[in-house]
Each structure stands twice: as structure tokens, then as C-alpha cells.
Amino acid sequence: MIPYGKQDITEADIEAVVSVLQSDFLTQGPMVPRFEKLVADYVGAQHSLAVNSATSALHIACLALGLEKGDWLWTTPITFVASANCGLYCGAKVDFVDIDSKTYNLCPVALQAKLEQAEREGRVPKVVVAVHLCGQSCDMAAIHALGQRYGFKIIEDASHAIGGKYRGGFIGGGHFSDITVFSFHPVKIITTAEGGMALTNDESLANRMALLRSHGVTRDPALMTHEPDGSWYYQQVDLGFNYRMTELQAALGVSQMERLSNFVIRRHQLANRYDELLADLPVVSPWQHQDSYSGRHLYVIRLQLDEICKSHHQVFDTLRELGIGVNVHYIPVHTQPYYQQMGFKFGDYPEAERYYAEAISLPMFQTMTDSQQDEVVAALRKAIGV
Ligand SMILES: *Cc1c(COP(=O)(O)O)cnc(C)c1O
């Protein structure tokens, strides 16, 4: 089976992890700060906090922005459930904004229309989570301008997007948002097994997230309510969690960062090659906005079903039978039973649902060979019946 995504682990990665195992610190040592600095410097952010998953990063990002009961968080329905669940963790209510028909990202025009209505009804969101689907940035300038006008905060869920750029600056640099989140799950662009990071240029947000990452406990006298009782002293000043990343994970991350640029270059080669190989097939290849240099995490095609004698199901199942580990990203979040029970239903976000009825993620990972890619394309031809 050629998987849809796969990590690249080298001898150098293995040695980096083993040397941590032989060192004094398995957690809370020097590797996590090193990894944090490396990523922050790479993308041009001032502060970065490594955590045990992007889901944890989204949670503490929402809390740091003050999201709480009675507030609204808006995001796109075409994302992993975590982009919406983070709002529910904080006791906030979640709503969705339909996608753009070309980029499949949260549509700024739909966002504006929904904001105008929300303003009349007094339920403007506190936080909007912009998800860079497949690694292609959302239209952040437009979303940021709406944020200025309506007063909401912006989290970029860049789980797919490390190494990508928007208007020439690396995603994560924070020019159009308050906080950016990366994921280092093995199917993503670089991996730490499990892991994530929150980046910001706002020192107070960084301090708040640092507290929440580790029980709300501080050893910094400046944050305490009174002079420390002694040099052993710490204070719990907030209700936090244990969302820390281990030294083993951070060492793997440091080692992987050396190859990030090459990973993205290889992903672009593969994407460009797919574009050419699929040009004569009844499928829509991923459209790229001129402002965007995508991390190319996923390569999603849309079947032109009116030109194909097979159904979406049939094409998908045939590809799996032929050993191609295709997938669908994503099942619209509002159609998940947990969200339907809150009142969402099929029909709420037509563009997202149309996308879902046609989308297939083809295999895309940095170690994929050209001949594996040829195999994928041959199987797709067979599955479509052309
Ligand atoms: C993978 C992913 C997440 C969650 O990442 P974890 O590190 O597994 O918690 C969140 N949002 C999006 C868009 C993702 O793809």
C-alpha cells in the first residue's frame, strides 16, 4: 500500500533521539527550548511554545485569547475536528463559515456576510480559526482586515503548513494573526511523533500559554502574588494542564527541521508532477493562489463526476483495492454526530458539502518516488475508467 502520508526518519534523527535517552533530561531539559527557537527563527516569530500536540496548542491558544463560556469561535467545516473542538473545550459555542470554491479554505466573502448578520444579532465571534488546508494559506489579509473591523482574534491552524509562505513571508510569522499553531503528527510535514507548537509575537500571550502548558504553575517571582517563600517555591496562579513536549520529541523535531526546506521542495516537485500527469483526466487539481507558496501537505483532487461513469465511492474503493492509500480530507465537521446533536445539519454549508462529495487525497509525502507516483496515476486512470 502506498500511504497518503508518511514520515521520513533518517539515521541522524534516530541518533538525535538516542542521545537524549542517554542524557540527563528526558523532559524539561535543553532540547525543547532549542526546538522552539529553531522553529521561531525559521518562520520569523518572536515567541514559540512546544506542546504535546496541535490540539493542545489550539486549546491553550483559545484560553490565552480569553475564549470562554458565552463566546463564539468560528472556523471552517473542512478541517480536522480539533480546529472546532478547541472552542468547546473552553465552554464557547462553535459556528462555521463555508469554504471558497477554489482554495477550499474559509471564504472571506462568506465570513463578511456572516459577520454582518452576527453584528445585528449581537453574536460576533471572539476567535476565528483560519485553517490552511493542504498547506495553502487562507486569504489572511482579508480575514485580518475583518478582524480589525469586527474585533475578533485570529488563530491560524497551520497544522498542514509549516515551511509554506503567504505574500513572501513564512506562515507562522504572525503578520495577520494573534497565534499560529503547527502539528508534528507523523503524517504532517515534519514530525515529533506527537507534538505541536504555538507561535506568537505577543509576549503576554506567550507567557499565558507557557503557564497553561504546565499546570498554571510558575517559578517566576514576577508572576507571583508575594515574595517566594524560598528557592524551592513555585506558585499555581492559573488552572493549567500538562501539555509539555518531551526532550525525545524535541530532539527529533530539531533534527527534522534541518530537512524542512528540502521536504517542501520535494513536495512541490511531486505536486507539479501530479498537475502534469493528471492534466487530461476528468479531475480538478489543487488551484494555487498567487499569494501562496503552499507547504503541499496534501494533494486533493476533485472528481468531475458528470464526466465519470463511476461514483466517488467506487473510485475511492478501487484505488484502495489497487494498493493506493487514498483518503478524504475532510468529512465536514458540522455533519459529525457530535456537531449534528448541537443543531447543525446537512445543507448548512453547501460549498463544503459539494467539496466533500468529490474530494480524494492522493498520496503525498517527501520520500515518495516518481515511480510510486506513476503507480498512483495509473491506478487513478483505471479507477476512473479512462
Ligand atoms: C492534524 C491536525 C490537527 C491536530 O493535530 P494533532 O497534532 O494531531 O493534535 C489540527 N488541525 C488540523 C487542520 C490538522 O490537520
The ligand as an SDF file (V2000), in Angstrom:
LIG
                    3D

 15 15  0  0  0  0  0  0  0  0999 V2000
   -3.5800   17.1870   12.3970 C   0  0  0  0  0  0  0  0  0  0  0  0
   -4.4230   18.3790   12.5920 C   0  0  0  0  0  0  0  0  0  0  0  0
   -4.7540   18.8580   13.8670 C   0  0  0  0  0  0  0  0  0  0  0  0
   -4.4150   18.1400   15.1250 C   0  0  0  0  0  0  0  0  0  0  0  0
   -3.0580   17.9080   15.2320 O   0  0  0  0  0  0  0  0  0  0  0  0
   -2.5110   16.9870   16.4250 P   0  0  0  0  0  0  0  0  0  0  0  0
   -1.0690   17.3670   16.4990 O   0  0  0  0  0  0  0  0  0  0  0  0
   -2.7250   15.5770   15.9680 O   0  0  0  0  0  0  0  0  0  0  0  0
   -3.2760   17.3140   17.6420 O   0  0  0  0  0  0  0  0  0  0  0  0
   -5.4810   20.0360   13.9560 C   0  0  0  0  0  0  0  0  0  0  0  0
   -5.8850   20.6910   12.8550 N   0  0  0  0  0  0  0  0  0  0  0  0
   -5.6030   20.2470   11.6160 C   0  0  0  0  0  0  0  0  0  0  0  0
   -6.0530   21.0370   10.4370 C   0  0  0  0  0  0  0  0  0  0  0  0
   -4.8800   19.0720   11.4420 C   0  0  0  0  0  0  0  0  0  0  0  0
   -4.6460   18.6120   10.2270 O   0  0  0  0  0  0  0  0  0  0  0  0
  1  2  1  0
  2  3  1  0
  2 14  2  0
  3  4  1  0
  3 10  2  0
  4  5  1  0
  5  6  1  0
  6  7  2  0
  6  8  1  0
  6  9  1  0
 10 11  1  0
 11 12  2  0
 12 13  1  0
 12 14  1  0
 14 15  1  0
M  END
$$$$
